[in-house]
Amino acid sequence: MYFDDLDISDNIKKAIKEMGFAKTTPIQEMSIPKSLKGSDIIGQAQTGSGKTLAFAVPIIEKIFIEDRSPQAIVLCPTRELCMQVADELAKVGSKIKKLKILAVYGGQPIGKQTRVLKKGVHIVVGTPGRVIDHIERGNLDLIGIESVVLDEADEMLNMGFIDDIEFILKNTPVNRQTLLFSATIPDEIKKIAKKYQKNPKTIKIASNKKNTPKITQYFFKCNIKYKFEDMTRLLDVYDVKLALIFCNTKKGVNYVEKHLRKRGYSVDSLHGDMTQKVRNRVMNKFRNGNISILVATDVAARGLDIDNLDVIINYDVPQNPENYIHRIGRTARAGKIGYAFTLVSRDEIQRFNAIKKVNKTKIAEKKIPSFKEVEYIKNNMILDNVKNLIELEEVDDFYLESVKKNVNKKINSELLAAGLLKMVREK
């Protein structure tokens, strides 16, 4: 389906066109028409499936600009996802004059958020804790809410927000529309849906082949003592330009970042204990290409959407199958090819096998290259660049003449080339 075929305003169509979208994704095609008719939705879809646009279009279409009180609220598990969703909503509504959208989350001065709320906003995007904070302070009145979106509901459940979500839903009008999106639908989410939704339309999008067709997945068995060394070999062999490395704990993140930095890699880290100001700075550095490697925990990387990401490395095997899908979904965006590498030590094999079984995915095993193989591969990469240069006829006669003049009985052209290669590698 084309966005132009949807029964939505021309302003929204123009904005979506400027965003570079013409056709809907499966979750958008199946949910937007139903949402526009007022139905409650349970949408099950993975990261990267286009679900933000799936709820952004219908809630913005319903906004009455003259009313400056909140008409829609989107709940997200993390600050990063809040910012990403608010940004996407702003893009969809960019052609609608005076549309006001506000992201509210912890780690940012509450006074600034309060002042904007007092002036009037149409859509609030927030983490459950900060939304409740504003409700209790009298800054946020939900009496005019027509649409509630629960984004990444399973993750909010995992983070212990279930009571907060119920509190917020109880403070919204009974006749509101409720749109629920989640990668998985566990029993607790089903209970929420049954309690707070009215005859919801359930939409389930297959998670594998369509959403992750260009991700090449490998796993590498390794000794836990040499796991870090093994990972650096992979970074070197695959000539990684932009990598996201996942660890299960803050301690693991700090260890990997510290030792990569010692090795001269351009690296930074992201974990939940950082202030929002620091996290924003790190994410901007990564997005802008000022650092080539980001080491993060699952929660800290939630909502982090980066183009041109070469590889995802699972330094630790994820704690559950859903986290594996969320992690690898960060690469191969916009039709690009991406790699997902998982390092598996002996005590992680059982957990890794469970991930393969639940996700019904084949992950090929590869061996960690030896030191000699890494060096050989690096040599070949330089020589490949040289051959490309020659094929593009970018080697001037001046250089050819210089080589010819330095070839003699003791030093032939092969030996001269080998000497140049050594000089380049060891400089």
C-alpha positions, 0 to 999 in steps of 0.5 A: 500500500502507498501512503498516498492511498491512505485516508489522511490529510495532505499535510501528513502525506507531504511530510511522509514523502519528505521523510523518504517513504512512499510504501507502507511496511506490513505493520503500517499497512495492517494497523493504520487503516484500523487505527484511523477508524478508531479501533484499539490495536495490539501490534506485535512487530520487531525493532525496525519494522516501522511501528513508530510511523504506524501509530504516529500517523493515526494519532496526529491525524486526530489532533485538533490544533485549536485545543492546546491541551494534551490529546495523545500520550505515548509511553516508552521504556527509556529516555532514548526511545522517548527522544527518538519517538518525539523526533519521528512524530515531529517529522510526521507533523512537520507540515501542521502549523502550531503542532506541539509535541513534548518529550518528558523523561528523567535526567532532564530538569523538570522545571523546563518540561513544566514550563512547556506543559503550562504553555500547552502541548498536543502530544506528550511522549514520556517514560512512565515515571516522569509522566506520573511525576507531572500528573502528581505535580498537577502539570499534566491533566489527562482529561482530554486524552483521546489516544494512548500508545504503549510503545515496546510494552514488553520492555516496560514490563521487564523494567518494572513499569507495569503498575505505573502504566496501570496508574496512567491508564486509569487517569485517562478517559474510558473512551480513549483509543489504546494502541499497544505495540510490542515485540512479544506479547507475554501474559502480563501484557495480555492482562493489560490489553484485556483490562484496558482495551476495547475489542482490540484488533491483533496484528502480528508481523512475522519476525524473521525473514522479512525484517532481518533478511540482510543480517549475516549472523555468525557465532564464535566459540571462545575461551572466556579468558581470551574473549576480549582478544578474540573480539579485537581480532574480529574488529580487525579482520572485518575492517569495522568502521562503525560497531555497536558492542553489547554487554549484559552488565555495566561492569562488562561495558566499562571493562570492554571500553577501557581495554579497547581505548588502551588498544587505540580504538575510537570508543565510548560507552553507554549504560544506565548509570550515566546522566542524561546529558552524558548519554546524549553527548555519547550518542551524538558522537556515535551518530556523527561518526566521531567515535567508531565503536560504542559499547552498551547495555541493552537498556542504554541502547534502547531506541538507538537507531544508527544508519551505516552500522557495520556490525553488532557484536554480542560480547556477552550472550543476551539474557533472553531471546527477545534481547538478541532480536532487539540487538541484531535489529540495530544493523542492516537498516534501510536495506543495507547489509550488516553483520551480527557476531556472538562470542560464546564461552562455555558457560553461555552455550546453553543460553545461546542454544535457547536463543537459536531455538526460540527465534528459529534462526540458523546462526553459522559457526565460524572460528576466531582467526589466528594471529597469523591469519589476521595479519595475512588478511590485513595484508590482503586488504591493503593489496586489494586497495592497491589493485583497485587503484591500478584498475581505476588507472589512478597510478601515474607514470611518475610512480611507475618510473620510480619503481623501475629505476629502483629495481636491480639484480638484488631487488626485483619488483616483487621484493620491492612491493613486499618492502613497501607493504611491510613499511605501510603495515609497520609505520 
